[in-house]
Amino acid sequence: MKKFALLIKTIVLSALLATSALAGGERVNINTADAATLDRVLNGIGPSKAEAIVAYRKANGPFRSIDQLASVKGIGLSTIEKNRDRIVIAGGAAVAAAKPAGTGRPAPPKPRAGSGG
């Protein structure tokens, strides 16, 4: 009977850990992940779509933005939006295609050569 109780506790604990990993915001770098990882981490992405993502990346180079996933056959904007917080590009945070980089302020003027200054 003790073995059965231990087995049940182990199963419940494993299920909780697996659920918490997904709820905890597991992220995936779509430029380095294999198809199995994409399938496991991303919602609405099964084995065939995961393979399509990897094939697209091999044919076209690394993704430059999350929104570029829409170029992969079978991946729509709703799938991208469901997974936006799970996707990482390159070495860090996800890159939004529509947001320009910088502070919004113009750069200071460069000094001219030979202005004596």
PDB file as gemmi writes it, atoms N, CA and C in Angstrom:
CRYST1    1.000    1.000    1.000  90.00  90.00  90.00 P 1                      
ATOM      1  N   MET A   1       0.811  -1.188   0.000  1.00  0.00           N  
ATOM      2  CA  MET A   1       0.000   0.000   0.000  1.00  0.00           C  
ATOM      3  C   MET A   1       0.862   1.263   0.000  1.00  0.00           C  
ATOM      4  N   LYS A   2       1.993   1.238   0.713  1.00  0.00           N  
ATOM      5  CA  LYS A   2       2.876   2.395   0.748  1.00  0.00           C  
ATOM      6  C   LYS A   2       3.476   2.661  -0.629  1.00  0.00           C  
ATOM      7  N   LYS A   3       3.771   1.581  -1.362  1.00  0.00           N  
ATOM      8  CA  LYS A   3       4.325   1.753  -2.708  1.00  0.00           C  
ATOM      9  C   LYS A   3       3.308   2.422  -3.627  1.00  0.00           C  
ATOM     10  N   PHE A   4       2.050   2.051  -3.487  1.00  0.00           N  
ATOM     11  CA  PHE A   4       1.003   2.639  -4.308  1.00  0.00           C  
ATOM     12  C   PHE A   4       0.855   4.132  -3.998  1.00  0.00           C  
ATOM     13  N   ALA A   5       0.878   4.488  -2.729  1.00  0.00           N  
ATOM     14  CA  ALA A   5       0.771   5.893  -2.332  1.00  0.00           C  
ATOM     15  C   ALA A   5       1.958   6.693  -2.860  1.00  0.00           C  
ATOM     16  N   LEU A   6       3.143   6.097  -2.799  1.00  0.00           N  
ATOM     17  CA  LEU A   6       4.335   6.764  -3.319  1.00  0.00           C  
ATOM     18  C   LEU A   6       4.224   6.961  -4.831  1.00  0.00           C  
ATOM     19  N   LEU A   7       3.699   5.962  -5.520  1.00  0.00           N  
ATOM     20  CA  LEU A   7       3.508   6.057  -6.965  1.00  0.00           C  
ATOM     21  C   LEU A   7       2.543   7.192  -7.306  1.00  0.00           C  
ATOM     22  N   ILE A   8       1.443   7.280  -6.590  1.00  0.00           N  
ATOM     23  CA  ILE A   8       0.462   8.340  -6.832  1.00  0.00           C  
ATOM     24  C   ILE A   8       1.085   9.713  -6.576  1.00  0.00           C  
ATOM     25  N   LYS A   9       1.828   9.841  -5.484  1.00  0.00           N  
ATOM     26  CA  LYS A   9       2.481  11.114  -5.172  1.00  0.00           C  
ATOM     27  C   LYS A   9       3.468  11.507  -6.270  1.00  0.00           C  
ATOM     28  N   THR A  10       4.203  10.524  -6.771  1.00  0.00           N  
ATOM     29  CA  THR A  10       5.175  10.783  -7.832  1.00  0.00           C  
ATOM     30  C   THR A  10       4.481  11.256  -9.103  1.00  0.00           C  
ATOM     31  N   ILE A  11       3.386  10.618  -9.451  1.00  0.00           N  
ATOM     32  CA  ILE A  11       2.645  10.995 -10.658  1.00  0.00           C  
ATOM     33  C   ILE A  11       2.079  12.406 -10.521  1.00  0.00           C  
ATOM     34  N   VAL A  12       1.489  12.695  -9.376  1.00  0.00           N  
ATOM     35  CA  VAL A  12       0.912  14.024  -9.155  1.00  0.00           C  
ATOM     36  C   VAL A  12       1.996  15.096  -9.188  1.00  0.00           C  
ATOM     37  N   LEU A  13       3.108  14.844  -8.537  1.00  0.00           N  
ATOM     38  CA  LEU A  13       4.202  15.807  -8.522  1.00  0.00           C  
ATOM     39  C   LEU A  13       4.750  16.041  -9.930  1.00  0.00           C  
ATOM     40  N   SER A  14       4.898  14.973 -10.697  1.00  0.00           N  
ATOM     41  CA  SER A  14       5.387  15.106 -12.072  1.00  0.00           C  
ATOM     42  C   SER A  14       4.434  15.944 -12.913  1.00  0.00           C  
ATOM     43  N   ALA A  15       3.144  15.702 -12.753  1.00  0.00           N  
ATOM     44  CA  ALA A  15       2.147  16.470 -13.506  1.00  0.00           C  
ATOM     45  C   ALA A  15       2.190  17.944 -13.117  1.00  0.00           C  
ATOM     46  N   LEU A  16       2.331  18.217 -11.831  1.00  0.00           N  
ATOM     47  CA  LEU A  16       2.406  19.606 -11.375  1.00  0.00           C  
ATOM     48  C   LEU A  16       3.649  20.308 -11.915  1.00  0.00           C  
ATOM     49  N   LEU A  17       4.765  19.616 -11.910  1.00  0.00           N  
ATOM     50  CA  LEU A  17       5.999  20.213 -12.424  1.00  0.00           C  
ATOM     51  C   LEU A  17       5.898  20.485 -13.917  1.00  0.00           C  
ATOM     52  N   ALA A  18       5.317  19.552 -14.653  1.00  0.00           N  
ATOM     53  CA  ALA A  18       5.167  19.743 -16.096  1.00  0.00           C  
ATOM     54  C   ALA A  18       4.249  20.918 -16.388  1.00  0.00           C  
ATOM     55  N   THR A  19       3.161  21.030 -15.656  1.00  0.00           N  
ATOM     56  CA  THR A  19       2.223  22.127 -15.848  1.00  0.00           C  
ATOM     57  C   THR A  19       2.849  23.458 -15.460  1.00  0.00           C  
ATOM     58  N   SER A  20       3.593  23.476 -14.371  1.00  0.00           N  
ATOM     59  CA  SER A  20       4.195  24.734 -13.929  1.00  0.00           C  
ATOM     60  C   SER A  20       5.269  25.215 -14.894  1.00  0.00           C  
ATOM     61  N   ALA A  21       5.943  24.298 -15.564  1.00  0.00           N  
ATOM     62  CA  ALA A  21       6.947  24.710 -16.549  1.00  0.00           C  
ATOM     63  C   ALA A  21       6.287  25.470 -17.690  1.00  0.00           C  
ATOM     64  N   LEU A  22       5.128  24.992 -18.126  1.00  0.00           N  
ATOM     65  CA  LEU A  22       4.424  25.685 -19.196  1.00  0.00           C  
ATOM     66  C   LEU A  22       3.786  26.971 -18.690  1.00  0.00           C  
ATOM     67  N   ALA A  23       3.196  26.919 -17.516  1.00  0.00           N  
ATOM     68  CA  ALA A  23       2.558  28.105 -16.955  1.00  0.00           C  
ATOM     69  C   ALA A  23       3.601  29.146 -16.564  1.00  0.00           C  
ATOM     70  N   GLY A  24       4.801  28.694 -16.244  1.00  0.00           N  
ATOM     71  CA  GLY A  24       5.864  29.598 -15.844  1.00  0.00           C  
ATOM     72  C   GLY A  24       6.469  30.345 -17.004  1.00  0.00           C  
ATOM     73  N   GLY A  25       5.970  30.125 -18.190  1.00  0.00           N  
ATOM     74  CA  GLY A  25       6.428  30.888 -19.330  1.00  0.00           C  
ATOM     75  C   GLY A  25       7.675  30.327 -19.979  1.00  0.00           C  
ATOM     76  N   GLU A  26       7.716  29.029 -20.212  1.00  0.00           N  
ATOM     77  CA  GLU A  26       8.852  28.454 -20.924  1.00  0.00           C  
ATOM     78  C   GLU A  26       8.940  29.134 -22.284  1.00  0.00           C  
ATOM     79  N   ARG A  27      10.154  29.487 -22.680  1.00  0.00           N  
ATOM     80  CA  ARG A  27      10.368  30.209 -23.927  1.00  0.00           C  
ATOM     81  C   ARG A  27      11.238  29.380 -24.861  1.00  0.00           C  
ATOM     82  N   VAL A  28      11.128  29.675 -26.149  1.00  0.00           N  
ATOM     83  CA  VAL A  28      11.898  28.943 -27.139  1.00  0.00           C  
ATOM     84  C   VAL A  28      12.476  29.926 -28.154  1.00  0.00           C  
ATOM     85  N   ASN A  29      13.743  29.715 -28.484  1.00  0.00           N  
ATOM     86  CA  ASN A  29      14.401  30.511 -29.515  1.00  0.00           C  
ATOM     87  C   ASN A  29      14.090  29.857 -30.854  1.00  0.00           C  
ATOM     88  N   ILE A  30      13.286  30.511 -31.675  1.00  0.00           N  
ATOM     89  CA  ILE A  30      12.869  29.897 -32.934  1.00  0.00           C  
ATOM     90  C   ILE A  30      13.997  29.834 -33.959  1.00  0.00           C  
ATOM     91  N   ASN A  31      15.119  30.464 -33.673  1.00  0.00           N  
ATOM     92  CA  ASN A  31      16.260  30.386 -34.582  1.00  0.00           C  
ATOM     93  C   ASN A  31      17.210  29.248 -34.249  1.00  0.00           C  
ATOM     94  N   THR A  32      17.027  28.604 -33.109  1.00  0.00           N  
ATOM     95  CA  THR A  32      17.927  27.511 -32.736  1.00  0.00           C  
ATOM     96  C   THR A  32      17.201  26.230 -32.342  1.00  0.00           C  
ATOM     97  N   ALA A  33      15.920  26.309 -32.031  1.00  0.00           N  
ATOM     98  CA  ALA A  33      15.189  25.141 -31.528  1.00  0.00           C  
ATOM     99  C   ALA A  33      14.955  24.110 -32.619  1.00  0.00           C  
ATOM    100  N   ASP A  34      14.965  22.848 -32.204  1.00  0.00           N  
ATOM    101  CA  ASP A  34      14.608  21.788 -33.137  1.00  0.00           C  
ATOM    102  C   ASP A  34      13.085  21.648 -33.165  1.00  0.00           C  
ATOM    103  N   ALA A  35      12.586  20.836 -34.098  1.00  0.00           N  
ATOM    104  CA  ALA A  35      11.143  20.692 -34.274  1.00  0.00           C  
ATOM    105  C   ALA A  35      10.466  20.130 -33.029  1.00  0.00           C  
ATOM    106  N   ALA A  36      11.115  19.196 -32.346  1.00  0.00           N  
ATOM    107  CA  ALA A  36      10.516  18.603 -31.147  1.00  0.00           C  
ATOM    108  C   ALA A  36      10.307  19.655 -30.062  1.00  0.00           C  
ATOM    109  N   THR A  37      11.253  20.556 -29.903  1.00  0.00           N  
ATOM    110  CA  THR A  37      11.130  21.614 -28.896  1.00  0.00           C  
ATOM    111  C   THR A  37      10.035  22.598 -29.281  1.00  0.00           C  
ATOM    112  N   LEU A  38       9.977  22.984 -30.543  1.00  0.00           N  
ATOM    113  CA  LEU A  38       8.924  23.888 -31.003  1.00  0.00           C  
ATOM    114  C   LEU A  38       7.551  23.270 -30.770  1.00  0.00           C  
ATOM    115  N   ASP A  39       7.419  21.990 -31.085  1.00  0.00           N  
ATOM    116  CA  ASP A  39       6.166  21.259 -30.893  1.00  0.00           C  
ATOM    117  C   ASP A  39       5.769  21.238 -29.420  1.00  0.00           C  
ATOM    118  N   ARG A  40       6.733  21.050 -28.547  1.00  0.00           N  
ATOM    119  CA  ARG A  40       6.464  20.920 -27.111  1.00  0.00           C  
ATOM    120  C   ARG A  40       6.103  22.255 -26.465  1.00  0.00           C  
ATOM    121  N   VAL A  41       6.768  23.326 -26.855  1.00  0.00           N  
ATOM    122  CA  VAL A  41       6.624  24.601 -26.149  1.00  0.00           C  
ATOM    123  C   VAL A  41       5.510  25.483 -26.717  1.00  0.00           C  
ATOM    124  N   LEU A  42       5.328  25.484 -28.017  1.00  0.00           N  
ATOM    125  CA  LEU A  42       4.395  26.423 -28.640  1.00  0.00           C  
ATOM    126  C   LEU A  42       2.983  25.856 -28.741  1.00  0.00           C  
ATOM    127  N   ASN A  43       1.993  26.674 -28.405  1.00  0.00           N  
ATOM    128  CA  ASN A  43       0.587  26.278 -28.495  1.00  0.00           C  
ATOM    129  C   ASN A  43       0.125  26.295 -29.945  1.00  0.00           C  
ATOM    130  N   GLY A  44      -0.605  25.269 -30.348  1.00  0.00           N  
ATOM    131  CA  GLY A  44      -1.139  25.210 -31.700  1.00  0.00           C  
ATOM    132  C   GLY A  44      -0.119  24.809 -32.745  1.00  0.00           C  
ATOM    133  N   ILE A  45       1.058  24.413 -32.311  1.00  0.00           N  
ATOM    134  CA  ILE A  45       2.115  23.969 -33.221  1.00  0.00           C  
ATOM    135  C   ILE A  45       2.340  22.488 -32.971  1.00  0.00           C  
ATOM    136  N   GLY A  46       1.960  21.685 -33.946  1.00  0.00           N  
ATOM    137  CA  GLY A  46       2.197  20.256 -33.854  1.00  0.00           C  
ATOM    138  C   GLY A  46       3.473  19.890 -34.587  1.00  0.00           C  
ATOM    139  N   PRO A  47       3.712  18.600 -34.744  1.00  0.00           N  
ATOM    140  CA  PRO A  47       4.953  18.151 -35.395  1.00  0.00           C  
ATOM    141  C   PRO A  47       5.132  18.675 -36.822  1.00  0.00           C  
ATOM    142  N   SER A  48       4.058  18.699 -37.620  1.00  0.00           N  
ATOM    143  CA  SER A  48       4.222  19.127 -39.014  1.00  0.00           C  
ATOM    144  C   SER A  48       4.501  20.624 -39.120  1.00  0.00           C  
ATOM    145  N   LYS A  49       3.834  21.448 -38.314  1.00  0.00           N  
ATOM    146  CA  LYS A  49       4.111  22.887 -38.342  1.00  0.00           C  
ATOM    147  C   LYS A  49       5.498  23.180 -37.778  1.00  0.00           C  
ATOM    148  N   ALA A  50       5.901  22.433 -36.767  1.00  0.00           N  
ATOM    149  CA  ALA A  50       7.244  22.610 -36.204  1.00  0.00           C  
ATOM    150  C   ALA A  50       8.302  22.293 -37.258  1.00  0.00           C  
ATOM    151  N   GLU A  51       8.091  21.223 -38.003  1.00  0.00           N  
ATOM    152  CA  GLU A  51       9.016  20.869 -39.088  1.00  0.00           C  
ATOM    153  C   GLU A  51       9.022  21.958 -40.161  1.00  0.00           C  
ATOM    154  N   ALA A  52       7.851  22.543 -40.434  1.00  0.00           N  
ATOM    155  CA  ALA A  52       7.772  23.611 -41.432  1.00  0.00           C  
ATOM    156  C   ALA A  52       8.560  24.844 -40.982  1.00  0.00           C  
ATOM    157  N   ILE A  53       8.519  25.144 -39.690  1.00  0.00           N  
ATOM    158  CA  ILE A  53       9.289  26.280 -39.158  1.00  0.00           C  
ATOM    159  C   ILE A  53      10.781  26.035 -39.347  1.00  0.00           C  
ATOM    160  N   VAL A  54      11.232  24.829 -39.014  1.00  0.00           N  
ATOM    161  CA  VAL A  54      12.655  24.491 -39.153  1.00  0.00           C  
ATOM    162  C   VAL A  54      13.066  24.517 -40.626  1.00  0.00           C  
ATOM    163  N   ALA A  55      12.219  23.985 -41.507  1.00  0.00           N  
ATOM    164  CA  ALA A  55      12.528  23.976 -42.940  1.00  0.00           C  
ATOM    165  C   ALA A  55      12.603  25.399 -43.491  1.00  0.00           C  
ATOM    166  N   TYR A  56      11.680  26.254 -43.075  1.00  0.00           N  
ATOM    167  CA  TYR A  56      11.700  27.652 -43.518  1.00  0.00           C  
ATOM    168  C   TYR A  56      12.984  28.336 -43.063  1.00  0.00           C  
ATOM    169  N   ARG A  57      13.354  28.094 -41.828  1.00  0.00           N  
ATOM    170  CA  ARG A  57      14.574  28.702 -41.270  1.00  0.00           C  
ATOM    171  C   ARG A  57      15.806  28.231 -42.034  1.00  0.00           C  
ATOM    172  N   LYS A  58      15.852  26.948 -42.380  1.00  0.00           N  
ATOM    173  CA  LYS A  58      17.000  26.421 -43.135  1.00  0.00           C  
ATOM    174  C   LYS A  58      17.058  27.021 -44.532  1.00  0.00           C  
ATOM    175  N   ALA A  59      15.901  27.226 -45.152  1.00  0.00           N  
ATOM    176  CA  ALA A  59      15.857  27.747 -46.517  1.00  0.00           C  
ATOM    177  C   ALA A  59      16.072  29.257 -46.588  1.00  0.00           C  
ATOM    178  N   ASN A  60      15.625  29.990 -45.565  1.00  0.00           N  
ATOM    179  CA  ASN A  60      15.617  31.452 -45.626  1.00  0.00           C  
ATOM    180  C   ASN A  60      16.510  32.148 -44.616  1.00  0.00           C  
ATOM    181  N   GLY A  61      17.182  31.390 -43.784  1.00  0.00           N  
ATOM    182  CA  GLY A  61      18.013  32.000 -42.752  1.00  0.00           C  
ATOM    183  C   GLY A  61      17.209  32.274 -41.494  1.00  0.00           C  
ATOM    184  N   PRO A  62      17.863  32.826 -40.484  1.00  0.00           N  
ATOM    185  CA  PRO A  62      17.193  33.039 -39.198  1.00  0.00           C  
ATOM    186  C   PRO A  62      16.048  34.050 -39.296  1.00  0.00           C  
ATOM    187  N   PHE A  63      15.072  33.862 -38.436  1.00  0.00           N  
ATOM    188  CA  PHE A  63      13.958  34.802 -38.348  1.00  0.00           C  
ATOM    189  C   PHE A  63      14.472  36.122 -37.780  1.00  0.00           C  
ATOM    190  N   ARG A  64      14.019  37.224 -38.364  1.00  0.00           N  
ATOM    191  CA  ARG A  64      14.403  38.550 -37.890  1.00  0.00           C  
ATOM    192  C   ARG A  64      13.350  39.138 -36.955  1.00  0.00           C  
ATOM    193  N   SER A  65      12.144  38.589 -37.000  1.00  0.00           N  
ATOM    194  CA  SER A  65      11.075  39.044 -36.111  1.00  0.00           C  
ATOM    195  C   SER A  65      10.108  37.891 -35.879  1.00  0.00           C  
ATOM    196  N   ILE A  66       9.346  38.007 -34.825  1.00  0.00           N  
ATOM    197  CA  ILE A  66       8.336  36.994 -34.536  1.00  0.00           C  
ATOM    198  C   ILE A  66       7.288  36.982 -35.641  1.00  0.00           C  
ATOM    199  N   ASP A  67       6.920  38.154 -36.131  1.00  0.00           N  
ATOM    200  CA  ASP A  67       5.883  38.252 -37.153  1.00  0.00           C  
ATOM    201  C   ASP A  67       6.270  37.566 -38.459  1.00  0.00           C  
ATOM    202  N   GLN A  68       7.553  37.345 -38.671  1.00  0.00           N  
ATOM    203  CA  GLN A  68       8.011  36.659 -39.876  1.00  0.00           C  
ATOM    204  C   GLN A  68       7.539  35.208 -39.897  1.00  0.00           C  
ATOM    205  N   LEU A  69       7.152  34.668 -38.750  1.00  0.00           N  
ATOM    206  CA  LEU A  69       6.604  33.309 -38.707  1.00  0.00           C  
ATOM    207  C   LEU A  69       5.376  33.167 -39.598  1.00  0.00           C  
ATOM    208  N   ALA A  70       4.678  34.262 -39.859  1.00  0.00           N  
ATOM    209  CA  ALA A  70       3.496  34.217 -40.715  1.00  0.00           C  
ATOM    210  C   ALA A  70       3.852  33.797 -42.139  1.00  0.00           C  
ATOM    211  N   SER A  71       5.119  33.878 -42.495  1.00  0.00           N  
ATOM    212  CA  SER A  71       5.572  33.442 -43.820  1.00  0.00           C  
ATOM    213  C   SER A  71       5.658  31.927 -43.931  1.00  0.00           C  
ATOM    214  N   VAL A  72       5.607  31.240 -42.803  1.00  0.00           N  
ATOM    215  CA  VAL A  72       5.664  29.778 -42.795  1.00  0.00           C  
ATOM    216  C   VAL A  72       4.277  29.243 -43.095  1.00  0.00           C  
ATOM    217  N   LYS A  73       4.185  28.344 -44.060  1.00  0.00           N  
ATOM    218  CA  LYS A  73       2.894  27.776 -44.438  1.00  0.00           C  
ATOM    219  C   LYS A  73       2.249  27.097 -43.230  1.00  0.00           C  
ATOM    220  N   GLY A  74       1.002  27.470 -42.964  1.00  0.00           N  
ATOM    221  CA  GLY A  74       0.258  26.871 -41.863  1.00  0.00           C  
ATOM    222  C   GLY A  74       0.319  27.650 -40.563  1.00  0.00           C  
ATOM    223  N   ILE A  75       1.126  28.720 -40.528  1.00  0.00           N  
ATOM    224  CA  ILE A  75       1.233  29.541 -39.322  1.00  0.00           C  
ATOM    225  C   ILE A  75       0.514  30.861 -39.587  1.00  0.00           C  
ATOM    226  N   GLY A  76      -0.529  31.115 -38.814  1.00  0.00           N  
ATOM    227  CA  GLY A  76      -1.290  32.347 -38.977  1.00  0.00           C  
ATOM    228  C   GLY A  76      -1.018  33.334 -37.857  1.00  0.00           C  
ATOM    229  N   LEU A  77      -1.583  34.513 -38.003  1.00  0.00           N  
ATOM    230  CA  LEU A  77      -1.372  35.561 -37.010  1.00  0.00           C  
ATOM    231  C   LEU A  77      -1.926  35.183 -35.641  1.00  0.00           C  
ATOM    232  N   SER A  78      -3.032  34.437 -35.610  1.00  0.00           N  
ATOM    233  CA  SER A  78      -3.596  34.048 -34.307  1.00  0.00           C  
ATOM    234  C   SER A  78      -2.656  33.100 -33.572  1.00  0.00           C  
ATOM    235  N   THR A  79      -2.005  32.211 -34.300  1.00  0.00           N  
ATOM    236  CA  THR A  79      -1.030  31.307 -33.680  1.00  0.00           C  
ATOM    237  C   THR A  79       0.162  32.095 -33.154  1.00  0.00           C  
ATOM    238  N   ILE A  80       0.595  33.071 -33.911  1.00  0.00           N  
ATOM    239  CA  ILE A  80       1.717  33.914 -33.477  1.00  0.00           C  
ATOM    240  C   ILE A  80       1.340  34.671 -32.209  1.00  0.00           C  
ATOM    241  N   GLU A  81       0.152  35.254 -32.175  1.00  0.00           N  
ATOM    242  CA  GLU A  81      -0.272  36.018 -30.999  1.00  0.00           C  
ATOM    243  C   GLU A  81      -0.391  35.131 -29.761  1.00  0.00           C  
ATOM    244  N   LYS A  82      -0.885  33.902 -29.934  1.00  0.00           N  
ATOM    245  CA  LYS A  82      -1.001  32.979 -28.797  1.00  0.00           C  
ATOM    246  C   LYS A  82       0.355  32.662 -28.193  1.00  0.00           C  
ATOM    247  N   ASN A  83       1.395  32.722 -29.013  1.00  0.00           N  
ATOM    248  CA  ASN A  83       2.723  32.287 -28.585  1.00  0.00           C  
ATOM    249  C   ASN A  83       3.737  33.409 -28.433  1.00  0.00           C  
ATOM    250  N   ARG A  84       3.333  34.635 -28.641  1.00  0.00           N  
ATOM    251  CA  ARG A  84       4.290  35.749 -28.653  1.00  0.00           C  
ATOM    252  C   ARG A  84       5.158  35.787 -27.393  1.00  0.00           C  
ATOM    253  N   ASP A  85       4.573  35.489 -26.235  1.00  0.00           N  
ATOM    254  CA  ASP A  85       5.347  35.548 -24.987  1.00  0.00           C  
ATOM    255  C   ASP A  85       6.239  34.332 -24.783  1.00  0.00           C  
ATOM    256  N   ARG A  86       6.104  33.332 -25.628  1.00  0.00           N  
ATOM    257  CA  ARG A  86       6.925  32.125 -25.522  1.00  0.00           C  
ATOM    258  C   ARG A  86       8.092  32.133 -26.506  1.00  0.00           C  
ATOM    259  N   ILE A  87       8.096  33.065 -27.438  1.00  0.00           N  
ATOM    260  CA  ILE A  87       9.074  33.060 -28.531  1.00  0.00           C  
ATOM    261  C   ILE A  87      10.199  34.046 -28.257  1.00  0.00           C  
ATOM    262  N   VAL A  88      11.416  33.588 -28.507  1.00  0.00           N  
ATOM    263  CA  VAL A  88      12.610  34.417 -28.400  1.00  0.00           C  
ATOM    264  C   VAL A  88      13.295  34.397 -29.758  1.00  0.00           C  
ATOM    265  N   ILE A  89      13.849  35.536 -30.131  1.00  0.00           N  
ATOM    266  CA  ILE A  89      14.620  35.649 -31.369  1.00  0.00           C  
ATOM    267  C   ILE A  89      16.074  35.896 -30.981  1.00  0.00           C  
ATOM    268  N   ALA A  90      16.992  35.236 -31.651  1.00  0.00           N  
ATOM    269  CA  ALA A  90      18.438  35.429 -31.469  1.00  0.00           C  
ATOM    270  C   ALA A  90      18.857  35.246 -30.020  1.00  0.00           C  
ATOM    271  N   GLY A  91      19.582  36.216 -29.463  1.00  0.00           N  
ATOM    272  CA  GLY A  91      20.188  36.022 -28.164  1.00  0.00           C  
ATOM    273  C   GLY A  91      19.392  36.525 -26.987  1.00  0.00           C  
ATOM    274  N   GLY A  92      18.157  36.931 -27.158  1.00  0.00           N  
ATOM    275  CA  GLY A  92      17.460  37.462 -25.998  1.00  0.00           C  
ATOM    276  C   GLY A  92      15.992  37.641 -26.222  1.00  0.00           C  
ATOM    277  N   ALA A  93      15.530  38.839 -25.990  1.00  0.00           N  
ATOM    278  CA  ALA A  93      14.099  39.122 -26.017  1.00  0.00           C  
ATOM    279  C   ALA A  93      13.551  39.052 -27.432  1.00  0.00           C  
ATOM    280  N   ALA A  94      12.265  38.848 -27.501  1.00  0.00           N  
ATOM    281  CA  ALA A  94      11.587  38.810 -28.782  1.00  0.00           C  
ATOM    282  C   ALA A  94      11.642  40.188 -29.424  1.00  0.00           C  
ATOM    283  N   VAL A  95      11.728  40.194 -30.737  1.00  0.00           N  
ATOM    284  CA  VAL A  95      11.818  41.443 -31.471  1.00  0.00           C  
ATOM    285  C   VAL A  95      10.472  41.706 -32.129  1.00  0.00           C  
ATOM    286  N   ALA A  96       9.890  42.840 -31.881  1.00  0.00           N  
ATOM    287  CA  ALA A  96       8.631  43.205 -32.522  1.00  0.00           C  
ATOM    288  C   ALA A  96       8.951  43.924 -33.823  1.00  0.00           C  
ATOM    289  N   ALA A  97       8.374  43.464 -34.910  1.00  0.00           N  
ATOM    290  CA  ALA A  97       8.695  44.019 -36.219  1.00  0.00           C  
ATOM    291  C   ALA A  97       8.252  45.466 -36.355  1.00  0.00           C  
ATOM    292  N   ALA A  98       7.160  45.844 -35.710  1.00  0.00           N  
ATOM    293  CA  ALA A  98       6.606  47.174 -35.911  1.00  0.00           C  
ATOM    294  C   ALA A  98       7.225  48.235 -35.014  1.00  0.00           C  
ATOM    295  N   LYS A  99       8.019  47.863 -34.039  1.00  0.00           N  
ATOM    296  CA  LYS A  99       8.564  48.837 -33.095  1.00  0.00           C  
ATOM    297  C   LYS A  99       9.971  49.258 -33.504  1.00  0.00           C  
ATOM    298  N   PRO A 100      10.182  50.551 -33.750  1.00  0.00           N  
ATOM    299  CA  PRO A 100      11.527  51.005 -34.103  1.00  0.00           C  
ATOM    300  C   PRO A 100      12.431  51.009 -32.884  1.00  0.00           C  
ATOM    301  N   ALA A 101      13.706  50.826 -33.130  1.00  0.00           N  
ATOM    302  CA  ALA A 101      14.684  50.849 -32.044  1.00  0.00           C  
ATOM    303  C   ALA A 101      15.029  52.286 -31.709  1.00  0.00           C  
ATOM    304  N   GLY A 102      15.568  52.495 -30.532  1.00  0.00           N  
ATOM    305  CA  GLY A 102      16.032  53.824 -30.156  1.00  0.00           C  
ATOM    306  C   GLY A 102      15.104  54.507 -29.177  1.00  0.00           C  
ATOM    307  N   THR A 103      15.472  55.735 -28.837  1.00  0.00           N  
ATOM    308  CA  THR A 103      14.729  56.487 -27.828  1.00  0.00           C  
ATOM    309  C   THR A 103      13.699  57.411 -28.433  1.00  0.00           C  
ATOM    310  N   GLY A 104      13.730  57.607 -29.732  1.00  0.00           N  
ATOM    311  CA  GLY A 104      12.819  58.532 -30.370  1.00  0.00           C  
ATOM    312  C   GLY A 104      13.402  59.929 -30.511  1.00  0.00           C  
ATOM    313  N   ARG A 105      14.581  60.155 -29.935  1.00  0.00           N  
ATOM    314  CA  ARG A 105      15.253  61.451 -30.044  1.00  0.00           C  
ATOM    315  C   ARG A 105      16.280  61.385 -31.166  1.00  0.00           C  
ATOM    316  N   PRO A 106      16.455  62.483 -31.891  1.00  0.00           N  
ATOM    317  CA  PRO A 106      17.476  62.464 -32.948  1.00  0.00           C  
ATOM    318  C   PRO A 106      18.874  62.416 -32.347  1.00  0.00           C  
ATOM    319  N   ALA A 107      19.787  61.847 -33.098  1.00  0.00           N  
ATOM    320  CA  ALA A 107      21.176  61.770 -32.644  1.00  0.00           C  
ATOM    321  C   ALA A 107      21.793  63.164 -32.676  1.00  0.00           C  
ATOM    322  N   PRO A 108      22.718  63.457 -31.755  1.00  0.00           N  
ATOM    323  CA  PRO A 108      23.375  64.771 -31.779  1.00  0.00           C  
ATOM    324  C   PRO A 108      24.213  64.906 -33.042  1.00  0.00           C  
ATOM    325  N   PRO A 109      24.383  66.140 -33.528  1.00  0.00           N  
ATOM    326  CA  PRO A 109      25.165  66.325 -34.758  1.00  0.00           C  
ATOM    327  C   PRO A 109      26.620  65.932 -34.538  1.00  0.00           C  
ATOM    328  N   LYS A 110      27.212  65.396 -35.599  1.00  0.00           N  
ATOM    329  CA  LYS A 110      28.619  65.001 -35.538  1.00  0.00           C  
ATOM    330  C   LYS A 110      29.492  66.219 -35.814  1.00  0.00           C  
ATOM    331  N   PRO A 111      30.618  66.354 -35.114  1.00  0.00           N  
ATOM    332  CA  PRO A 111      31.515  67.486 -35.409  1.00  0.00           C  
ATOM    333  C   PRO A 111      32.122  67.322 -36.795  1.00  0.00           C  
ATOM    334  N   ARG A 112      32.298  68.424 -37.469  1.00  0.00           N  
ATOM    335  CA  ARG A 112      32.875  68.384 -38.811  1.00  0.00           C  
ATOM    336  C   ARG A 112      34.387  68.340 -38.724  1.00  0.00           C  
ATOM    337  N   ALA A 113      34.980  67.637 -39.641  1.00  0.00           N  
ATOM    338  CA  ALA A 113      36.443  67.567 -39.690  1.00  0.00           C  
ATOM    339  C   ALA A 113      36.990  68.914 -40.143  1.00  0.00           C  
ATOM    340  N   GLY A 114      38.023  69.386 -39.474  1.00  0.00           N  
ATOM    341  CA  GLY A 114      38.691  70.623 -39.868  1.00  0.00           C  
ATOM    342  C   GLY A 114      37.940  71.889 -39.497  1.00  0.00           C  
ATOM    343  N   SER A 115      36.992  71.807 -38.583  1.00  0.00           N  
ATOM    344  CA  SER A 115      36.241  73.010 -38.222  1.00  0.00           C  
ATOM    345  C   SER A 115      36.951  73.836 -37.157  1.00  0.00           C  
ATOM    346  N   GLY A 116      38.107  73.330 -36.648  1.00  0.00           N  
ATOM    347  CA  GLY A 116      38.902  74.109 -35.714  1.00  0.00           C  
ATOM    348  C   GLY A 116      38.348  74.132 -34.316  1.00  0.00           C  
ATOM    349  N   GLY A 117      37.603  73.178 -33.969  1.00  0.00           N  
ATOM    350  CA  GLY A 117      37.021  73.198 -32.827  1.00  0.00           C  
ATOM    351  C   GLY A 117      36.790  72.910 -31.548  1.00  0.00           C  
TER     352      GLY A 117                                                      
END                                                                             
